[in-house]
Structure formats: C-alpha cells, structure tokens
Amino acid sequence: HEQLLKMMEERMMDVEQKLRLVKRLLQDKVNQLKEQLSKNTKADAMVKDLYVENAQLLKALEATEQRQKSAERKNYLLEEKIANLNRIVRNLASPSFS
C-alpha cells in the first residue's frame, strides 16, 4: 500500500513537473504572440499611413497633370498666335519691298 502511495506521489510530481514545463512553454508562446501582435499593429499603422500618403500623392499628380495640360494648351495657342503674327508681318512687309 505504501509502495502504491509512493508511486502515485512520484507520478504526481512528474505530472506537476510536466505541467510547469507546459505552462512555461505556453507563456513563451504567449509572449511571442504578443510581440508579433505589436509588430503587426505597427506594420498596419505604417500601411495605413502609406495608403493616405499615396492618395495625397495621386491627387498632387493629377493636379500637376492638369496644370501641364493647361500649359500645353496655352503654349499651343501662343504658338498659333505667333505664327499668325509672323504671317501678318510678312504680308505687311512684302508689299513694301515690291
């Protein structure tokens, strides 16, 4: 009977030791997951910031493209006016040379 009791005590001690080991392993895993969550949270915030920055850059690019198109239109109109003025000047100058 005492031998059975001793075996049961040893078994209990073995089970307790295994439980402590499992508890330690689980705590390590919890700490690892908390650290990963923290990293993921930071990465998520960075992604959101980049998304906002990208949207702002796209708006700025669109505005710049509109300004470029407008400048190109104005440049084209000015070139047409210059060509017309040159034609007028040639027409005015050619009778005076004849």
C-alpha positions in Angstrom: 0.0 0.0 0.0 2.8 2.4 0.8 4.6 1.5 -2.3 1.5 2.3 -4.4 1.2 5.6 -2.5 4.9 6.4 -3.2 4.4 5.6 -6.9 1.3 7.8 -7.0 3.3 10.7 -5.4 6.1 10.2 -7.9 3.6 10.2 -10.7 2.0 13.4 -9.3 5.4 15.1 -9.1 6.1 14.0 -12.6 2.8 15.3 -13.8 3.3 18.6 -11.9 6.8 19.0 -13.5 5.3 18.4 -16.9 2.6 20.9 -16.2 5.1 23.5 -15.1 7.1 22.8 -18.3 3.9 23.1 -20.5 2.9 26.3 -18.6 6.4 27.8 -19.3 6.2 26.8 -22.9 2.7 28.3 -23.2 3.9 31.5 -21.5 6.8 31.8 -24.0 4.3 31.3 -26.8 2.0 34.0 -25.4 5.0 36.4 -25.1 6.0 35.6 -28.7 2.4 36.2 -30.0 2.2 39.4 -28.1 5.4 40.6 -29.7 4.1 39.5 -33.1 0.8 41.4 -32.5 2.8 44.5 -31.6 4.8 44.2 -34.8 1.7 43.6 -36.8 0.0 46.6 -35.2 2.9 48.9 -36.1 3.0 47.5 -39.7 -0.7 48.0 -40.0 -0.3 51.6 -38.9 2.5 52.1 -41.4 0.4 50.6 -44.2 -2.4 53.0 -43.4 0.0 55.9 -43.4 1.4 54.8 -46.7 -2.2 54.5 -48.1 -3.0 58.0 -47.1 0.3 59.3 -48.4 -0.3 57.5 -51.7 -3.8 59.1 -52.0 -2.3 62.5 -51.4 0.5 61.9 -54.0 -2.1 60.8 -56.5 -4.1 64.0 -56.0 -1.0 66.0 -56.4 0.0 64.1 -59.5 -3.5 64.7 -61.0 -3.3 68.4 -60.3 0.2 68.6 -61.8 -1.0 66.7 -64.9 -4.0 69.2 -65.2 -1.6 72.1 -64.9 0.7 70.6 -67.6 -2.2 70.0 -70.0 -3.4 73.6 -69.4 0.2 74.9 -70.0 0.4 72.8 -73.2 -2.9 74.2 -74.4 -1.8 77.8 -73.7 1.6 77.1 -75.3 -0.2 75.8 -78.5 -2.4 78.8 -78.6 0.5 81.2 -78.2 2.4 79.4 -81.0 -0.6 79.8 -83.3 -0.8 83.5 -82.4 3.0 83.8 -83.1 2.6 82.1 -86.5 -0.4 84.3 -87.3 1.5 87.4 -86.3 4.5 86.3 -88.4 2.2 85.8 -91.4 0.7 89.3 -90.9 4.2 90.8 -90.6 5.3 89.0 -93.8 2.2 90.2 -95.6 2.7 93.7 -94.4 6.3 93.7 -95.3 6.1 92.1 -98.7 4.1 94.9 -100.4 6.6 97.5 -99.2 9.5 95.6 -100.8 7.8 95.3 -104.2 
